[in-house]
Amino acid sequence: MKVLIKNIKGLVQAGEGIPQVISGSKMKDLPIIHDAFLALEDGEVVAYGPMSDWEGISDWRDLEIIDGTEAYVFPCFIDSHTHTVFAKTREEEFVDRVKGLSYEEIALKGGGILNSARKLQEMTEDELFTSAQNRINKMRALGTGALEIKSGYGLSVESELKMLRVIKRLKESNPIPIKATFLGAHAFPTEFKENHRGYIDLIINEMLPQIEKEDLADYIDVFCERNYFSVDEMEEILLAGKKYGLKPKVHVNQFSAMGGVAKAVELGALSVDHLEELTDQDVHSLKNTSCIPVFLPGCSHFLSIPYGNAKLLMENDIPVALASDFNPGSTPNYNLFAIWSLACVKMKMTPEEAFNALTVNAAYAMDLSETHGKIFLGYRGGIVLTNEIPSFSYMPYSFGESHVQRIFNL
């Protein structure tokens, strides 16, 4: 099957020389081909460019022609940080926060991550798979073309493995890349609240060997934060995970800066995620490294906590990525158009900077730089065709409107 989209108002993030990661001031630059065409054959990009370069189609059989007048075309978003597999929503905690309780206060009274863990332990693998697949279908319809999914709501050997097996099934059942992250170190279960050593031993000695045996994860994560896991505990768990072939992608600096960024970089983390709190030392630690910071403005919005200072990192020539943090407790949102808007409004990123953070740099944060995040000859990833819109910046500007007309290759 062949598809030709012609008269495209703007073909975004298309080119043969787009780098694997875009840093600092270069993030404000975004390639857009105006009055363009894009040709697909059996799901692969076979030609693109300005309409003035289009020489026509030699074989018109099995060809679908789409008029892209007043519409934009761009590569699907990449969501490098999600908790898409969970049991139940937690709107009762939302009401608690509206009434004045903080996220940490809710957690201390048995809510938060432990609440999700209790609910998940009661659900079967099939139930978890079905509910997660329904969420992924909605994510894809809104332009998400690859995603990472974490465990971390199991907090026991049986339930963490159950979550990771569900993610493995989702990988096999979906046409988009899905990466699995083992986040057994998301919180300490109630029975290990005063016995951190016992739970860490469980992670290292029982969970990790089985994860390797069943090939259940790509990455390992730790929630390094006060009242959760210390920097030393994070280091021990990440080092153990690396022995089993898992690359670190870690939660740091959500509520406090404890030195976790520098340690994560030292341990070879692919990304450090959250960074609502950021120190000069953190900025120094991230310079000239292969570790990419990932900001999660949906979490800041929902919890009413500070937004990460992405502009500070960009001023220091550091690349940044954006992700949804989709989860039932702190970010019940998977719409990356909304994340795009929040990054512009609350983090003062330009529409171009935020778009680079959701595509090229987000692909880097999932080890997908070779295949996703940009359109090129041979590209087989997802492609978004928008509705008719007046400009590129209209998409993050009109944050309550659906902009997707059609998705290709998903």
Buried (B, 14 or more C-beta within 10 A) or exposed (E): EBBBBBBBBBBBBBEEEBEBBBBBEBBBEBBBBEBBBBBBBEBEBBBBBEBEEBEEEEEEEEEEEBEBEBBBBBBBBBBBBBBBBBBBEBEEBBEBBEEEBBBBEBBEEEBBBBBBBBBBBEBEEEEBBEBBBEBBEEBBEBBBBBBBBBBBBBBBBEBBBBBBBBBBBBBEEBEBBBBBBBBBBBBBBEEBEEEEEEBBEBBBEBBBEBBBEEEBBBBBBBBBBEEBBBBEBBBBBBEBBBEBEBBBBBBBBBBEBBBBBBBBBEBEBBBBBBBBBBBEEBBEBBEEBEBBBBBBBBBBBBBEBBBBBBBBBBEBEBBBBBBBBBBBBBBBBBBBBBBBBBBBBBBEBBBBBBBBBBBBBBBBBBBBBEBBBBBBEEBBBBBBBBBEBEEBBBBBBBBEEEBBBEBBBB
